Amino acid sequence: MADRTPARKSTGASYKGSLPPSPLGATPRPPLRQVYPKPPQGSYLSEYELNESAGSDYIQVTRTTKTNYTQLRSTGDDVDAPIVIDDSGSSTKPFFILGLIFLAALVALGLVYLGFPKLDHDEYQYIKVPRDIEDAKNLGRVLSRYKDKYFYQVLGGYFITYIFLQTFAIPGSIFLSIISGFLYPFVIALPIVCLCSGLGASFCYLLSYMVGRRIVQKYLPQRVAEWQQHVERHREHLLNYIVFLRITPFLPNWFINITSPVINVPLLPFFIGTVIGVAPPSFVAIQAGTTLHQLTSSGDAVSWKSMGLLAVFALLSLLPVVFKKRLREKFD
């Protein structure tokens, strides 16, 4: 009987034993794996799930599924460790959780309302989220009657209402900022508004991370990849950019809150940048609140002087970025 020729070793497949000789006199080679260059981080690849060897420049197609990956991961020496995030799961659960959170927030508002001091019969109609400057005037007058005797109840109600509006991107927080200047001294009003804005925006960020991130990545994967790459290039200056966007009116605050988790802006610089960035606009609103009874619209709170002040603060927020780039160019 003819000797059997041992099979040649290959990284493409695992064979045990030996293979019979070929009729043509050549030993057949096991099929090689197909390999493809790694896509750039954040890009979208459909109908494949990818595996990566640690330290390798190539990836192997192992099976066909519809996946959307956001970042490559390395798990040490585990060759078959997945590096993708599957978006084929149902999005019903996040929306259900979002609904429960909204209901819990409404219950918290109801408890604040029930725990408020007993009002006169004609004052109940003014305890609502202000939609215009007249609502703000009426609400401010009612709260000013009770803020001294029921300081903590009024402050707690203001605090929770402001965070509620910011968390669910409901309009009206600008009027609450104006009312704070009417109710409290500046040294109290400004920290309250900044803290409420930072917490409410962060809660909105988390809700968007839970629900909006999956939806946007599913339907706009290419656009998300471009945004993420832009954020990655400027990651060391994210705090300055967040402060700049909060000061300037180029993008609405609710849009910044919702899109930040989608484009991988970290929560900590988002929170700090929000607290710092809302201070100059809040300063303008609080100053306007000191003359609340004289205002006829929310636009009266903004003057050419206040606009110039905001422009100066916006430029100051970008100065560290400019100086750092200049120093880097000089030493490079």
Number of C-alpha atoms within 10 A of each C-alpha: 3 6 7 12 13 13 17 12 11 13 9 12 10 8 12 7 7 11 16 14 16 10 7 7 7 10 16 13 11 16 10 10 13 11 12 11 10 14 12 12 13 20 18 18 16 11 11 16 22 22 22 23 18 16 9 11 11 15 19 19 14 13 11 11 13 13 19 23 20 22 12 17 13 16 13 10 11 12 15 14 16 16 18 18 13 13 15 12 8 7 14 10 12 16 14 12 14 16 12 12 13 15 12 12 18 14 12 16 16 12 12 17 14 10 12 15 12 10 12 8 7 7 14 12 10 18 16 13 18 21 13 14 21 18 17 28 22 17 22 25 18 17 21 16 12 16 15 11 11 13 12 11 17 20 17 13 17 21 18 16 24 25 24 24 20 24 26 20 18 12 13 17 22 20 25 24 29 29 29 26 27 24 23 18 12 16 9 12 20 23 14 19 27 22 20 25 28 24 19 25 28 24 19 25 28 19 22 22 21 19 20 20 21 19 16 14 20 16 10 11 20 14 13 23 20 14 17 20 17 12 17 15 10 12 14 11 16 19 23 20 21 24 26 25 20 23 26 20 11 9 11 11 19 17 10 18 26 23 19 23 22 23 22 18 19 14 14 11 17 23 23 16 21 28 22 20 27 24 22 22 22 23 21 21 26 29 20 24 26 19 14 26 16 11 16 13 12 17 9 13 18 14 12 8 10 17 13 11 14 21 16 13 18 21 13 14 21 16 12 13 16 11 11 12 11 12 10 10 9 8 6 6
